[in-house]
Amino acid sequence: MTESTRQARPARRAQGWPLLLLLLALCYAVAAVGGLAASDAGSTYRSLDRPAWAPPPWLFGPVWTVLYATIAVSAWLVLRRRPLAESRAEAALWSTQLALNLAWTPLFFGAGEYGLAFLDICLLLAALAATMLLFRRRSTAAFLLLVPYALWVTYAAALNLAIWRLNT
């Protein structure tokens, strides 16, 4: 390894940290906006007819806290290595799935539109699957970091559908 290569790596990593912080901020902003849009989500959730396999209300906060971190780190692993101009497809799909994620909470809890929320979560799963496929080409770790998110959203989609059917 040459001296110039050694010096270039720390500089590239240093430039990557602001991107990671930005991605984390975006993900947690989505969480905050969702929380504001459905400030009474816990009581609403408890009042719904739910299937026996529905999780307790307290579980959602810890799960989403971890998942938003993995969503951000996954994007960071892909986007930090190349200029944004070369990663437009990855950034666009990642942003799309995050926007669909953001839309779900106000639809489900804020508006009580369980059918529209189910449509949204199905579109989210499609965008997430496409994101994962693109990310896998760039980084196996980025792909793997999205697997728990995909599993949770699949579970949430099934729960959304069950609640929709039980409460209409």
C-alpha positions, -999 to +999 in steps of 0.1 A: +000+000+000+014+033-010+015+064+012-010+082-010-034+052-007-031+052+031-038+090+032-068+087+008-086+061+029-090+081+061-101+111+040-128+091+023-139+076+056-140+111+072-163+122+043-185+092+049-194+100+085-214+132+076-234+111+052-241+085+078-253+112+102-275+126+075-290+092+067-296+085+104-312+120+108-335+113+078-346+079+092-352+092+127-371+123+112-394+098+095-399+082+129-406+115+146-430+127+119-448+094+121-450+097+159-465+132+156-490+121+129-503+094+153-496+107+188-524+084+202-513+053+182-509+032+214-545+038+225-558+034+190-539+001+186-552-012+219-588-003+209-587-023+177-598-059+172-564-076+166-554-112+158-540-133+186-506-131+171-505-093+172-475-079+192-480-058+223-480-020+218-447-015+237-427-036+212-431-012+183-409+015+196-378-006+203-381-025+171-384+006+149-356+023+168-332-005+157-347-009+122-343+028+114-306+026+123-301-005+101-320+013+072-296+042+075-264+022+078-274+000+049-278+031+026-245+045+040-226+013+030-239+017-005-238+054-010-205+063+006-184+044-019-195+062-051-205+097-061-243+103-058-244+108-096-234+071-099-258+059-072-290+076-083-310+044-087-300+032-052-307+066-036-341+069-054-353+035-044-341+039-008-358+073-007-390+058-021-392+031+004-386+056+032-414+079+019-438+049+018-427+040+053-435+076+064-469+075+047-481+044+065-484+057+101-506+087+092-528+065+070-532+037+095-533+056+128-540+092+118-568+086+092-579+051+102-576+041+065-566+005+070-572-004+033-550+025+020-524+017+047-524-019+034-519-007-002-491+016+010-473-012+029-476-035-001-459-007-022-433-003+005-425-040+003-421-038-035-398-007-032-379-024-004-374-056-024-361-035-053-338-016-030-325-048-015-317-062-050-298-031-060-280-029-027-269-065-029-250-057-061-230-031-042-227-046-007-238-079+009-237-062+043-261-035+031-285-061+017-283-082+050-290-051+071-323-047+053-334-083+059-348-077+094-367-046+081-382-067+052-393-094+077-408-069+101-426-050+073-439-083+059-452-092+094-467-056+097-484-061+063-501-093+075-511-076+107-524-046+088-545-069+066-558-088+096-568-056+115-584-042+083-605-073+080-614-075+117-623-038+120-645-032+089 
